[in-house]
Structure formats: C-alpha cells, structure tokens
Amino acid sequence: MPWFDPDGAGTSARVLLLMEAPGPRTVAAGDLGFSSLDNDDATTRQVRRALSPSGLDPAHCLRWNVVPWALTSSEGRRRSPRVDDLEDARPALSALLAELTDLRVVVPFGSAALEGWMRYLTLTDHPVVIPTLAVPHPSPVNGHRRQEALQRTTTALERAADLCR
C-alpha cells in the first residue's frame, strides 16, 4: 500500500482526489511508493493538466485510492477494482475519512472510484457526507472524448476550489 505524499495536504486536506487503485509504477516502488500529484505517469499528468488552470491549490489536496492496495489478475497484470475489492477497501476509506477533519469535497476519478465512494456513503453507518464532484478517469486508455474529460475535470476542480474558500 502506498504512503501519503509527504508534500501533500495529508490529514489537513480539504479536497480528496479519489482514484481507483495504485498504478504500476507506484506498486513497483513497493514501500517507497507514494500516491502523489508528483507521480510521473500519464494519469497523474492529466490530473495536473486539469489542476493547473482550475485555481485549486494542490496544497489543499490529498490524492488517494478507493482501493489503496495493488490489484492484479491471476496472470499478474493490473486490473480494475471489482465490487468485492471496493467492499474490502471500505473500512480503509472510513478510517481515512475519520482523519480528514477539514475535508470539504471529494472528487472521484472514474466509475470505480465513484462506486467505492457511493458504497461508503450508502453502506457505512454514520458516513461523512460532503459534496462530491465525479469526473471521468484520466487514464490515457480512456481516449474517447479526452478533451471533454479534461474540461469536466478542470471545471470540477474549479468548483472544488470554490468550496475551499
């Protein structure tokens, strides 16, 4: 499981950027891996492209994964979260949210992150209910309507910035 980015907002985060699961480079880093806006991968670069013009201060953000551990197929390849994975990870998300006392908005990236977030909201006793701005997953694999996805993400991050003021 990756660590929080030591340069990120940590437990004082106002915005939770909720991804699916750690990517291959984060997993390959093992105990040295961070879930960070500084990660050098195509998905994170797309997030930074949207963040830059949005006016949202990265120092207010915590990038995390709805399933915070690696997910691999029987062949050892990365795979997307399944419902059972989201359910197994729900206690970890609950524990994280209990620490984020300044949180004002959650931005789930992609359908798996949104599904995990909604499962938390609707299946957890006494969830932390806060505004949610769901956006498409920024993976380069999701090339269809890429410009629209970037616009949606930038707009969501602008709205998140407004909620932080």
N, C-alpha and C positions, 0 to 999 in steps of 0.2 A: 504494500500500500504506500503510495507517495505521501510526502510530507507537505504541510503548508509551505508556501513560498515565504521565506523569511523577510523578503522585501515587500510582501503584500500586506493587506489590511489585517489579516489574522482575525482574532476574535472581536476586533472593533469594526469589522466590515459593515457597511451599510447596504451593499449590493452583493448578492450571491450569484455568481455566474456559474450555473449548474450544467455541467457537461454529462456525457453518458458514462464513460469508464476510461481509465488511463490508457493512453495511446502507446504504440510500440516503443517509442523512444523513452518514455517515462518508465515503462515496465523494464526495458533493458538496463536502465540506470539502477535498478534494484533499490536498495536502501538509500541511495543517493538521489533518487528521483523526487522531483517537486511537481505539484500541479500549479503551474505558474503562467502568468501572462508573458513571461520572458522565454517560455519554451520555444525552441527552434523547430517548429513543424508547420505544415501547411494550414492545419486547422487553427492553430493559435495565431498565425499571421493574419488569417481572415478576421478573427476576433479583434485583433489590434487595428486592422483597417477600418472596422466599424467604430471602434472605441475612439480613435484619434479625432474625428470631426464631431463626435457626439457631445463633447463638453463634460463628460463624466470623468471625474478624477480617478485614475487607476488605483490611487492610494485608498480609495473607499471600497475597492472590490476584492472579493475573495473568489478565486476560481477553484471549483471543486467538482467532484464527480458523484452522480447519484449512486453509482456502484463504485466505491473507492478502491477496488482491487481489480487485478487483471482478469479478463475473461477470455478464455481460449477454447477452441474446439478440440475434439479428440485428436485431430491432426496437429495441434499446437498452434493453430492460426487464431488471430484475434477475431472475436465475434461480438455481435451486439448483445446488449442485455435482454434477457427473457423475463417474463413475469416472475418466475421463481427467484431470479437474481435480484430483481427490484424488491421483492418481499424480504429476501435475506439481508438486503442492504438497508431496509427501512429503519431498523434500530440505530444504525450508524448515522443516518441522516437526522434522526431525532436527537441523538446525542450532540451532533454538531450544532443543530439549531438552538439547543439549550444554552450553548456558549456564545451565540451571536446575539447579544442583547441589544445592539444598536441597529439590527437589520431592518431595512425599510422596504426592500423589494427583492424578488427572486426572478432571475432571467434564465429559464430552462432553454437549453440549446438542443433542439431536435425532439422527436417524438418519444424516445426512451426516457430522456431527462424529464420531459413533461409528464409522462405516465408515472414515473417514480415519484415526482413531486405531488401529483394528484393522489396517488395511493397514500402518501404520507398524510395529506390533508384530510382524506376521507376515511382512512382506516386507523389512524392513530388517536388515542384518547387525548384530548386537550392539545391539539396541534397549534403551532404558531401560525396564525392566519394573517398573511400580509399580501400586498399587491403582487401580482405575477404578470410578467410580460414575456410570453413564449415566442421564440423565434426559430427559424429553420437551423438545422445543424450546419456548421460552416465547413464541413469536410469537403475537400476537392472532389471527392467521389460524387457528391451531390451537385453536379454541374448544371442541372436543369434549372433555369431561371436564377442563375447565380447573381446577376445584377439586382434583381428584385429581392433576393435573400439578403444581400448586403444592405440595401435600402431599408428593409424591415428591421434588420439588426441595429443599424445606426439609429433609426427612429426610436426603437425600444430603449436603447441606451441613453438617448436624449431624454426620454420620459423618465428613465431611472434617475438621471441627473437632477431632473426637476423634483423628484420625490426626496432627494437627498438634501435639498436646500431648506 
